[in-house]
Amino acid sequence: MTLRALYDVAAPAKLNLFLHVIGRRADGYHLLQSVFVLIDWCDTLHLERRDDGAIARHDLGAALPADDLCLRAARRLQAESGTTQGVDISIEKQVPWGAGMGGGSSDAASTLLALNRLWGLNWPLSRLLPLGLSLGADVPFFLGGRNAWVEGIGERLTPIGLPPQWYAVVKPAASLATQSIFTSPLLVRNTEAAILAGFLADVWADVGADGLLQGYGRNDLQPPAEAMCPEVAQAARLLEGRFGNSRMTGSGSAVFARAGRIEGKESPPRATMPPELPAEWVGRMCRGLQQHPLIGWAAD
C-alpha cells in the first residue's frame, strides 16, 4: 500500500557535551572534536505526499525562513532520486533558532528520512549520508541516529553509549552569529586532540548517587560567545548556581547543565529549572535519548 502521509515525525535537538577546536584546514574550516547527545526537545513534522511534484512548507507556529534546510533537503532528495513526487511539509517548531542545538539540521535529517519512506525510495543510510553532509555538517549525525563522538568538521562520527541523564537547557533571548565566534581573536584553535577511550573513561568514572556524568573538557567557543553576548554568561551562572555545572552548547546561545540520572522511563526529574529565568528566555528539563526516534528508517 502506497503511503500518502506521515504525521508526528520527530526532529530532536542535540547538545555538545564538549567542543574543542583542535586546528584549521587549508580551506579555512575549523577541525573539531565533540560529543553530540540527542535530547527530547523536538520539532514535529507532518508530511503529505503530492503527485504534482511541488514541494511546499507550512509553518504551524512562528514563521521560518523562506528557504530553510528542510525545503532544501526535500528538493535535493527529489533531484538526486529523480522522483516526480512532491510533498507538503508542516512544521511545529519548538527547538529555538540560534541555540546551537542543531534544530535546522535535525529538521533536514528527519525530512530526508521521512521522504525516503513516503516517496518509496528505500535508499540505504549510506546513500543519504553524503546528501545530508552537503546540506550541513550536523545533518549526518541526526541521520545516523545515535549519540556520537564527532571529529573533522562534524562529518566523522563514532557511535557511543552514554548513561541516561537529565539536562537543564536554557536559551536566552539573544542569538549568536556562528561566523563571528569562529573569527573572534578570543577563540582558542589549538586545543590538544583527545582520544575517544580517554573521554569514555573520564565520563563513566565516579558516576555517583546523583548519576551525573563527569564534565569532560570545555566548549572552546564559550569565551568569545560570552564576550559577544552577556546573556550567555548570565545563563551559565544561573545554571552553575542551581546544578553546580554549566556549559554552552555548539555555537549558539543555549546553555545546559547536567541535572541527574534518569530513574525510569516515566519518572520526572528530581531537579527543576531555576525559577529566576527572565520571562523572554526559554528553558526546559530534557531527557538524554539513547537513539533517534526515527532510527531504522533507512537501512544500513
N, C-alpha and C positions, 0 to 999 in steps of 0.2 A: 504494500500500500504506500502510495506517494505521500510524503509529509507535506502539509500545507502551511504549518506554523509551528513555532517553538516559543513557548511562553516561560517567563520567570527564569531566564538564563542568567546565572550569577557571574559577576566580574569582580572578584575580590581584590582588595588592596594588598600592598606589601609594606614591610618595614625593613630597613637596613640595620641589622644588629650592630654592625660597624661598617665603616667605609674608609679605606686607606687609598691614597694616591701614591703609587709607587714609581711613577715615571711618566714619560710622554713619548708618543710615537713621532716619527718624522713628519706625519701629516697633521700634527697638532693635537690629535686625540689623546686624552689622558688615559694612562693604564691604571686600572683599579683592582682592588681586592675588596670583597664584601661578602656578607651572608644575607640573603633575602629570605624572609619568612612571610608566608601568607597569613592574613588575618581576616576575620569575618565581617569587616566593614566593606560592604559590597555595593556596586551599582547593579541594577537589574535591567536586562534587555528582553524585549519581546520582538520576535522576527516572524513576518508573514510573507510567504513566497508570492512573487508576482510573475506572471507569464509574459509581460511586455518588455522585460529586460531592464526596466527602470529601477534605480536604487535611490531610496529616499529615507530621511531620518526625521523622526517626530519626537520633540522634547516634551516629556511629561512633567518636568519641573522647570528649573532655571534654564534659560536659553543657552545652548552650547555654541562654540564657534561654528561658522558656516561650513567649514571643511575639516571636521575633526578626524581623529585616527580611525574610528570605526567605519566611517564612509570611505576613507582611503583604503582600508583593509578590504572592504566589500568590493570596491572597484578593482583592486589589484587581483583578488582571487577570481573575479569574473573574467578579467582579461587573460590571466595565466591559464585558466581552465578551459576557456572558450565556451562556457555555458551561455545559453541565451536567456537564462532565468534572471530575475531581479528580486528585490526584497524591499519591504517596508520595515525599518528598524525603529522601534520606540524605546526610549531610554528613560529610566527613572534614576537620575543622577543623585548619588548620596556621598560618594568619595569626593572630598573637596579638591578643587583645582589648585595648582601651585603648592601642593603639600609635600612633594617628594615621596608620595605613596603609590605612584605608578597607575593612577586611575585611568588615564587615557590609553596607556599601553595595555592595561587589563581589558578595557572595553574592546580594543582591537583584537586581542587574542581570543576573547570569547566570541566575537563576531566571526572570526575565521573558523573556530571550532564548530559553531552552530551552523554556519553556512555550508561547511563540509558535509554536514548531515542533511540540512534542509534541501540543498541542491543535489543530493545523492552523488557527490563526487567520490567519497570514500578514499580521500588521499591519506597516505600514512603520515605520521608525525614528522618523519624525516623530510617530507616534501613541503610541509607547512613551515618548518623552522626557518629556512633561508628567506622565505617570503616574509615571515614575521620580522626577521632581522632587518630587512630592507625598509620596514616601517619605523623601527626604533629599537634601540639596544636592549630595552627591558621586555619587549614583546616575547622573545623566545623563552624567558623564564616562566611567564604565565602560560605559554603553550605547553611547556614541559610538565607543569603540574605538581612539582614537589619543591619543598624548601631546598635551597641550593647554596653551595659555595660558588662565588662568582668571580671571574677573572677576565683579563683583557679589557675591552671597552664595555663589557657586560654580556658578551656572547658565549663565553666559555663557562659552562655550568656543570657542577658535580652535585648530584642529589645527596642530601644528608638528612639524618634523623635528629630531631631536637625534642627535648622534654615539652609536653603540653603546658602552656603557660598563658596567663593573662597579661595583657599590656594596656596601660592607660595611655591614650593617644589624644593629643591636643593640637588643634590647628588654629593659630592666631588669625586675625582678620587679614593681616598683611600677607602678601605673597612675595616670592623672590625670583629674580631672573637668573636662570642657571648660568648663562654666559658671563654675567657679572661676577659670580662666585669663582668660576674657573679662571678668570683673568685677574683676579684680585692679587695684589702683592703679598697679602697675608696667607695665601694658600701654600701649604707645605706639599711639595711634589716629589719628595724623595723618601717617604716612609719605607722602612726596611720591609721587604717582602716576607710574608708569613707563610706557613705551610698548614695544610688542612689538618694534619694529625695534631699539630700543636693547638690549633683552635679547638678541636673536639675535646682534647684532654683538659683544656682550661675551662670550657663552659660546662663540662659534666662534673668537674671537681667540686666537691663540697656543696652539692645541691641539698640544702638543709631542710629544716621543718617548713620554712616559708616557700620552698620549691623554686627559689629564684635561680635562674642561670647566672653564671658569673658574667660580669660586664667586660667582655673581651675588647681590647683595642679602643678605638675612638672614631669619630667622624671628622676627617681632616677638613671637611667643608664648613664645619660649625664655626670656627673662629671668624673667617670672613663673613659668614652669614650673620653672626651676632653683631659684627661691626656695621653691617648694612641695615640691619633690622633689629632694633632693640626688643621687639616683641618676642623674637626667638629666645633671647637671653631671659626675658621675663617668664616665658613658658617653661624654660629649663629650670629656673629657680623654683617655680611653683611645684613642679613635679619632684624635684630633688627634695624639697621640704616635706612632701607628702609620702614619698616612697623610698627616699634615700638614694635615688639614682635618676638620671635623665640623659637623653641623647637626641639630637636632631636626626631625622631620617632622610636619606637621599640628599637632594639639592634643594628641597623645598623648605617651607617654614614650619612644618609639623614636627612636634617633639613627642617622644614616648618615654615611658618608664616601665621597667619590668615590675609586675604587680602581684606575683604569686602564682603558684601552680594551679592547674585546673583539676578540681577534685573529682568531677564526674560530668557526664555529657549535659545534664540539665542543671547542675549546681551553679548558683550565682557566684560572682567573685566575692571574696571576703573584703576586699578594699573597694573604695568608691573614689570618684573623681574629686579633686579639690573644689570645695564649694565656692571659692572666691574667683572662679574664672570670669573674665569680663563677658558681658552679655553678648557681644558680637563674635566671640570665639565659639568654636565647636569642639566638642570632646566626647569621647565615649570609652568605656571599658570593652576591649576587644579580645576575643579568643584567638590564640595562635592555631592555625589549621595545620594538620599533618599532610594534607594534599588538597589540590584544587577541586572544587565541586564538579568540574567537567572532565576530570582525568579519565582517560579511556575513550574520549570522544573521537580521537584519531588513533588508529592502530600504530604500534611501534614498528 
